[in-house]
Amino acid sequence: MNDLGKILMIVGVTIAVVGLVIWTGVGKNWLGRLPGDISIRKENFSFYFPITTCILLSVILTILFRLFRK
């Protein structure tokens, strides 16, 4: 039961930190506009695929999950 309490505390603090980062707008100007993100705009058509942002988030989440797995 002691381990469950630690895990809940870590998850709660992580959610609070992520919420604070989103609320303050950190990364608002560059996240989603990284080099390698595909953006095509024409008259009646707009296509956006943030491939570099997806890869970056995947790497960060993989590192975090591996740290908390042990």
Secondary structure, DSSP 8 states (H G I E B T S, - for coil): -HHHHHHHHHHHHHHHHHHHHHHHTTTTTTTT--TT-EEEE-SS-EEEE-HHHHHHHHHHHHHHHHHHH-
